[in-house]
Amino acid sequence: EWGTRSGCEIAELSSNALVDRVGTSGYARARLQVARLMEVPSVERGIVALVLGYTILVFVQMLTMDEDGVSRLNSQQERIIAAADLSVLSIFLAEILLKIFAYGSVYLANPLHLVDAAFVA
């Protein structure tokens, strides 16, 4: 399988770097298409926007707790925040799974990606 070297550079996480490594099977082409999708600037900007939005959501959750860690929100507000939290985390999980599918062990060789996955999990 392509991308099995350890110590791969972040720059290798591009569809252009993978073109020479993938075969011509349908599976290989699907991986390449997913890699190209993940590199679309609007997708990357969307993920960054979600990270910023999620940071604000966590900050709001922290601000609405009393000194004992109990939320001061009513049950409807708590349900809305819980639904937003689950939705954003699901998108982050999908992003990680798509990148693992597309880049394989090249993605997993980068310690920053492993830390990212640990935070989402």
Backbone as a ProteinNet text record, in pm:
[ID]
protein_1_A
[PRIMARY]
EWGTRSGCEIAELSSNALVDRVGTSGYARARLQVARLMEVPSVERGIVALVLGYTILVFVQMLTMDEDGVSRLNSQQERIIAAADLSVLSIFLAEILLKIFAYGSVYLANPLHLVDAAFVA
[TERTIARY]
84.5	0	88.7	42.4	119.8	110.7	212.4	211.4	247.1	334.4	367.4	497.3	564.1	687.1	655	745.4	726	794.5	752.3	812.1	775.2	658.8	617	591.4	622.8	601.5	455	412.8	275.9	250.5	351.9	335.5	294.2	320.8	284.1	134.3	63.2	-81.3	-146.6	-124.5	-190.3	-220.3	-325.8	-362.7	-253.8	-185.6	-78.2	34.9	67.9	173.5	128.6	-1.7	-52.9	-72.9	-76.9	-107.1	-11.9	117	214.4	206.6	145	141.6	18.9	-87.2	-210	-212.2	-281.9	-296.3	-411.8	-459.5	-567.7	-701	-704.1	-828.8	-933	-1056.5	-1164.1	-1145	-1093.5	-1066.9	-962.1	-856.1	-749.2	-801.3	-882.2	-938.9	-1032.6	-1108.4	-1199	-1119.2	-1008.9	-924.1	-868.6	-827.7	-773.1	-881	-1002.1	-1110.7	-1146.2	-1145.3	-1172.3	-1060.2	-935.2	-822.4	-837.9	-876	-895.6	-1010.6	-1117.8	-1230.1	-1185.2	-1106.3	-1063.2	-969.2	-911.2	-818.9	-887	-1015.8	-1088	-1086	-1046	-1035.1	-1163	-1278.8	-1402.6	-1426.3	-1383.5	-1394.9	-1301.2	-1177.5	-1080.3	-1126.4	-1178.7	-1228.8	-1349.7	-1433.8	-1549.2	-1508.1	-1405.9	-1356.1	-1299.1	-1223.1	-1168.3	-1281.7	-1385.3	-1500.1	-1570	-1581	-1642	-1557.8	-1426.7	-1339.1	-1361.9	-1367.4	-1390.8	-1529.7	-1629.8	-1764.6	-1773.6	-1706	-1708.1	-1637.5	-1530.8	-1461.1	-1555.7	-1633.6	-1731.4	-1836.8	-1883	-1983.5	-1931.6	-1808.9	-1750.1	-1735.7	-1696	-1681.9	-1817.6	-1923.4	-2057.7	-2098	-2067.5	-2099.6	-2028.2	-1903.1	-1826.4	-1883.6	-1924.7	-1977.9	-2113.5	-2187.3	-2322.3	-2323.1	-2206.2	-2199.6	-2171.2	-2229.9	-2199.8	-2069.5	-2033.8	-1905.3	-1897.8	-2012.1	-2014.1	-2015.1	-2011.5	-2011.3	-2149.9	-2253.4	-2391.2	-2437.7	-2498.5	-2545.1	-2660.4	-2658.7	-2767.9	-2869.1	-2855	-2946.4	-3071.1	-3180.4	-3299.4	-3283.7	-3374.8	-3359.2	-3361.6	-3441.8	-3446.3	-3313	-3255.4	-3125.8	-3016.2	-3021.8	-2924.3	-2936.3	-3060.5	-3081	-3026.5	-3045.6	-2995.6	-2843.3	-2780.7	-2634.1	-2582.9	-2649.7	-2608	-2621	-2726.8	-2745.1	-2637.6	-2607	-2500.7	-2366.2	-2340.9	-2216.5	-2201	-2304.8	-2301.3	-2286.8	-2354.1	-2346.1	-2204.5	-2144.9	-2009.6	-1909.2	-1919.5	-1827.6	-1844.4	-1966.2	-1989.7	-1921.5	-1927.1	-1859.7	-1708.8	-1653.9	-1510.4	-1470.1	-1552.6	-1524.4	-1527.3	-1626	-1634.1	-1511.3	-1465.4	-1344.3	-1224.3	-1206.1	-1092.1	-1103.5	-1220.7	-1238.2	-1213.7	-1261.2	-1236.7	-1088.4	-1018.2	-874.3	-797.3	-838.3	-772.2	-796.5	-918.5	-948.2	-864.7	-857.5	-789.3	-638.7	-580.2	-434.5	-372.6	-451	-399.2	-296.5	-191	-90.1	-9.6	-12.1	55.3	-11.4	-142	-215.3	-183.9	-182.5	-160.3	-15.9	77.7	218.6	247.3	156.5	177.5	120.3	204.4	156.6	46.3	48.4	-55.9	-193.3	-196.8	-323.4	-374.2	-283	-323.1	-377.9	-316.1	-366.6	-505.6	-522	-652.3	-758.6	-725.2	-818.8	-850.1	-751.8	-774.5	-869.5	-856.9	-947.4	-1090.1	-1106.3	-1241.3	-1303.1	-1220.8	-1271.4	-1306.6
-117.7	0	123.6	227.4	350.1	421.5	502.2	582.1	506.2	405.7	329.3	374.8	474.4	524.6	594.9	583.4	659.5	794.3	891.6	1023.1	1102.4	1080.4	1151.5	1297.7	1382.3	1525.2	1559	1668.3	1714.1	1745.2	1794.2	1829.1	1709.2	1588	1469	1441.6	1513.5	1496.1	1580.6	1542.5	1609.3	1505.1	1529.4	1433.5	1425.8	1536.2	1534.2	1441	1438.1	1349.3	1203.6	1180	1042.8	982.7	1066.6	1018	906.4	923.6	822.7	696.1	703.8	589.4	501.4	555.2	476.4	398.3	289.9	208.9	258.8	171.9	210.2	146.4	78.8	13.5	118	75.6	164.6	214.1	126.8	163.4	274.2	260.2	361	493.8	486.8	610.2	677.4	598.6	654.9	726.1	665.2	728.7	860.3	862.7	983.6	1091.9	1054	1151.1	1209.9	1126	1175.6	1269.9	1234.8	1322	1457.5	1457.3	1584.3	1664.3	1596.8	1665.2	1732.9	1662.9	1717.9	1836.6	1853.2	1963.4	2084.9	2074.1	2187.6	2301.2	2422.2	2532.2	2558.7	2546.6	2572.3	2465.5	2341.8	2236.5	2267.3	2305.7	2338.4	2459.2	2561.3	2679.6	2642.8	2553.7	2509.4	2439.9	2356.5	2287.3	2388.2	2486	2589.2	2667.9	2701.7	2773.7	2690.2	2559.5	2472.2	2468.5	2465.8	2466.1	2593.6	2708	2834.7	2836.7	2790.2	2785.2	2692.5	2579.4	2484.7	2543.3	2618.2	2684.8	2781	2855.3	2947	2868.9	2758.6	2675.9	2626	2578.4	2529.7	2645.4	2760.6	2878	2916.7	2914	2944.1	2842.8	2716.2	2613.6	2641.8	2684.1	2713.8	2835.5	2936.8	3058.4	3037.2	2937.5	2915.2	2816.5	2781.4	2691.1	2770.9	2724.7	2790.4	2734.4	2779.4	2738.5	2589.5	2522.1	2377.8	2295.7	2363.8	2293.4	2254.6	2313.1	2283.7	2390.6	2347.2	2439.7	2524.7	2652.4	2743.5	2756.7	2676.2	2681.9	2600	2635.5	2552.8	2428.8	2334.9	2205.8	2220.2	2312.5	2331.7	2387.1	2482.1	2537.5	2430.5	2348.4	2240	2140.8	2108.7	2016.9	2076.4	2205.2	2271.3	2266.2	2297.2	2294.2	2151.6	2055	1914.6	1868.5	1909.4	1872.1	1937.1	2063.1	2131.6	2065	2031	1963.8	1831.1	1749.9	1620.2	1635.3	1733.1	1756.1	1793.1	1886.7	1931.1	1817.9	1745.8	1633.8	1525.3	1503.7	1405.3	1448.2	1576.8	1627	1610.3	1641	1623.9	1476.3	1387.1	1244.2	1201.5	1249.8	1217.6	1269.8	1388.8	1444	1352.6	1308.7	1222.7	1089.8	1029.9	901.2	913.7	1023	1044.2	1062.1	1134.8	1154.4	1024.8	944.1	813.8	725.9	726.7	650	699.5	832	889.3	873.9	905.8	911.8	790.1	711	590.3	619	543.1	554	683.3	751.4	881.9	978.5	974.7	1060.4	1022.7	894.4	847.5	861.3	881.1	895.4	1031.3	1126.7	1260.3	1267.2	1295.2	1300.1	1404.1	1514.4	1615.9	1562.4	1477.7	1418.9	1321.4	1251.6	1159	1235.3	1349.2	1432.7	1485.5	1531.2	1578.7	1469.1	1348.6	1236.5	1205.2	1215.9	1188.3	1290.7	1417.2	1518.9	1497.8	1457	1433.4	1311.5	1209	1087.4	1114.8
0	0	0	-67.2	-71.3	61.5	89.8	210.8	335.9	327	445.7	511	454.8	515.5	646	741.8	864.8	849.5	928.8	924.7	800.6	743.4	623.2	655.7	563.8	580.8	559.9	619	600.8	454.4	384.1	243	158.9	206.4	130.8	136.2	220.9	227	119.5	-2.5	-113.7	-219.5	-292.9	-396.3	-503.3	-529.5	-629.7	-587.5	-458	-409.6	-413.6	-412	-409.4	-547.5	-650.3	-785.3	-826.2	-798.5	-838.8	-755.4	-638.1	-548	-565.2	-619.4	-629.7	-759.1	-756.5	-876.6	-960.5	-1045.5	-1135.8	-1097	-982.9	-941.5	-902.5	-896.5	-855	-712.6	-627.3	-488	-481.1	-557.6	-558.7	-613.7	-717.6	-773.9	-674.3	-599.3	-498.5	-389.6	-347.5	-246.7	-298	-421.5	-481.6	-493	-528.3	-538.6	-401.3	-298.8	-164.2	-119.5	-150.9	-116.6	-183.8	-309.5	-381.1	-321	-280.7	-217	-87.3	-7.7	120.5	103.8	-16.5	-42.9	-105.7	-135	-192.5	-89.6	-130.7	-34.4	44.8	-17.4	56.8	164.4	139.8	241.4	357.3	324.9	429.5	510.7	444.5	515.6	601.6	552.7	630.9	759.1	751.5	870.8	970.4	920.6	1009	1074.8	998.1	1053.1	1160.4	1137.3	1238.9	1366.1	1351.5	1468.9	1549.1	1480.3	1549.7	1614.6	1542	1597.4	1717.1	1709.6	1820.8	1942.5	1918.2	2028.2	2099.9	2023.3	2082.6	2159.9	2104.6	2172.5	2307.1	2310.6	2435.7	2534.8	2485.1	2571.2	2631.8	2551.5	2601.2	2708.4	2685.1	2784.1	2916.4	2906.5	3027.9	3100.8	3024.9	3086.5	3153.5	3110	3164.4	3280.8	3330.2	3445.9	3572.5	3681.6	3808.6	3865.2	3983.3	4041.3	4073.3	4080.6	4106.3	3977.5	3862.9	3734.3	3686.4	3746.1	3707.5	3608.8	3501.4	3398	3448.6	3410.2	3446.2	3331.9	3227.9	3114.1	3142.8	3075.8	3090.2	3001.5	3014.6	2946.7	2793.5	2742.4	2597.2	2545.8	2615.4	2576.2	2582.9	2685.5	2698.7	2583	2542	2429.6	2299.8	2279.8	2158.6	2155.8	2268.5	2274.4	2257.7	2317.9	2304.2	2159.1	2090.1	1949.5	1862.3	1888.3	1812.5	1838.4	1963.1	2000.9	1928	1929.7	1862.7	1711.3	1654.6	1510.1	1467.1	1538.5	1502.6	1522	1632.7	1654.4	1548.5	1502.3	1395.6	1265.8	1236	1115.5	1129.2	1246.9	1268	1254.3	1306	1293.6	1147.1	1073.5	930.6	856.7	892.5	828.9	852.9	976.8	1009	935.2	933.8	865.3	715.1	654.7	511.4	482.4	568.3	547	567.4	664.1	682.2	559.7	508	387.2	269.9	253	137	145.2	259.9	270.4	337.3	404	467.2	574.6	574.2	678.7	671.1	557	548.5	645.8	652.7	745.5	889.7	917.7	1054.6	1100.1	1007.1	1043.6	1106.1	1091.4	1145.6	1287.7	1387.6	1526.4	1549.7	1476.5	1493.7	1454.3	1352.8	1312.1	1418.4	1483.2	1589.1	1709.5	1742.4	1851.9	1817.1	1694.2	1646.2	1661.9	1619.6	1630.3	1775.9	1862.7	2005.5	2066.7	2027	2079.3	2032.3	1908.9	1854.7	1921.7	1943.7	2006.5	2150.2
[MASK]
+++++++++++++++++++++++++++++++++++++++++++++++++++++++++++++++++++++++++++++++++++++++++++++++++++++++++++++++++++++++++

